[in-house]
Each structure stands twice: as structure tokens, then as C-alpha cells.
């Protein structure tokens, strides 16, 4: 998404990079950004047998937190 929009990723962690990416695309293109997604976290996490399951859940939660902040601008 960043390469296609000619926006460079910046930030220290994945959620920060994601938030910056969306903001930078909106600002660079002077337009709104629409995110289409479906919550499959229960299905995904239910099939992860790795001991890092909790870590994956925290990453997903941080992405959802970023998205929920943008819902205020609808």
C-alpha cells in the first residue's frame, strides 16, 4: 500500500507504522482513506498453536485501536 501510494513507512512499531501510513496517504493524496477489513482474529488465534499466541493478539488489538480512532472522522 505504501509503495503504490509512494509513501515511505515510518515509525518504531507496526501499529505506529500503520497509523502513519494511513495519515501520510491521506495527506499526500489530499483525500480520504477507506479501510475495508473483517475481523478474523478469533478464527486466526483459534488455530495458532504457537506459544506467542498472546503476542499476536496484542498486535491485532493495537491495529484495531488505530482503526477505531479513525472512526471518529467518518
PyMOL commands that set and color helices and strands:
alter all, ss='L'
color gray80, all
select helices_A, chain A and resi 14-29+41-46+53-71
alter helices_A, ss='H'
color red, helices_A
deselect
rebuild
show_as cartoon
